[in-house]
Structure formats: structure tokens, C-alpha cells
Amino acid sequence: MLLAVSSKPAPSRGNHVGMALAASGLAWTVLSLVDMHLLGGIEVAAASTVVELVVHGTGLALLSTGVALMRAPALLRGAPA
């Protein structure tokens, strides 16, 4: 019986979730920047700084959480950051 052995470990579930979060966070941030600042699709006059922090911050939070999940296995193994 022959067994196929890969030199690369199978991606963990954290990598899939991390990749999905990072991709959706990046897409959210880019699309909201384009919509709010280039196309003017979302107009906010009152408390615009707070609204922009919430809208753009949501995407950045998803992106950073996804990157942290993808880096977590390496950090747990003691690999340099």
C-alpha cells in the first residue's frame, strides 16, 4: 500500500476562517472608502467622524482579526513574528 505524504501540512480551520475574515474586512474597507469618498453614495453630515470610524473601523477590525487568526498557529509554535 502506498501512502501519499505532503510536505505541507493541511490548512487548519483557523486559516480558513482567518482568510475569510481578512478578505471580507479588506473588501468592506475598500468598498466603503470608494462609496463614501469617491462616489458620495453615503452622505453623513452630523457626527461624520464617528460614523466614518464605525464604518471603516468595522472592516479594519475584521481584517486585523483575520490576520491574527492566520498568524496564531505560528505564534503558538514560537515562530518569530
Legacy VTK file of the C-alpha trace (Angstrom):
# vtk DataFile Version 3.0
C-alpha trace
ASCII
DATASET POLYDATA
POINTS 81 float
0.000 0.000 0.000
1.344 3.430 -0.930
0.633 6.487 1.150
0.919 9.982 -0.248
2.613 12.304 2.207
2.617 16.016 1.632
5.455 18.193 2.851
2.986 20.966 3.597
0.537 20.447 6.450
-3.134 20.699 5.670
-4.502 24.173 6.352
-6.173 24.428 9.705
-9.684 25.663 10.264
-8.245 28.864 11.731
-6.563 29.581 8.413
-9.834 29.251 6.507
-11.735 31.438 8.948
-8.861 33.902 9.146
-8.633 34.138 5.371
-12.391 34.688 5.077
-12.346 37.391 7.761
-9.320 39.126 6.259
-10.789 39.075 2.745
-14.189 40.342 3.854
-12.597 43.023 6.030
-10.421 44.217 3.171
-13.385 44.242 0.787
-15.570 46.081 3.329
-12.915 48.737 3.920
-12.104 49.319 0.257
-15.734 49.365 -0.877
-16.797 51.690 1.933
-13.920 54.071 1.160
-14.848 54.102 -2.526
-18.560 54.517 -1.784
-18.203 57.238 0.841
-15.335 59.266 -0.556
-15.198 58.751 -4.320
-18.809 58.136 -5.284
-20.518 60.011 -2.464
-23.102 57.252 -2.071
-23.287 57.616 1.685
-23.668 61.193 2.867
-23.297 61.890 6.569
-23.270 65.430 7.868
-23.755 65.192 11.626
-21.066 63.385 13.626
-19.348 62.266 10.449
-16.141 61.362 12.269
-17.966 58.869 14.474
-19.845 57.381 11.517
-16.638 57.051 9.487
-14.844 55.384 12.394
-17.665 52.869 12.757
-17.989 52.132 9.028
-14.282 51.921 8.197
-13.324 50.533 11.605
-15.596 47.542 11.124
-13.681 46.496 8.034
-10.328 47.115 9.677
-11.397 45.084 12.723
-12.404 42.154 10.502
-9.134 42.418 8.594
-6.958 42.503 11.708
-8.887 39.653 13.344
-8.439 37.537 10.227
-4.704 38.224 10.098
-4.394 37.410 13.807
-6.185 34.082 13.287
-3.918 33.220 10.377
-0.804 34.092 12.403
-1.940 32.362 15.610
-0.547 28.880 14.820
2.893 30.311 14.023
2.874 32.417 17.164
1.855 29.434 19.282
4.731 27.369 17.842
7.148 30.113 18.901
7.991 31.334 15.420
9.274 34.905 15.203
6.606 37.485 14.451
LINES 1 82
81 0 1 2 3 4 5 6 7 8 9 10 11 12 13 14 15 16 17 18 19 20 21 22 23 24 25 26 27 28 29 30 31 32 33 34 35 36 37 38 39 40 41 42 43 44 45 46 47 48 49 50 51 52 53 54 55 56 57 58 59 60 61 62 63 64 65 66 67 68 69 70 71 72 73 74 75 76 77 78 79 80
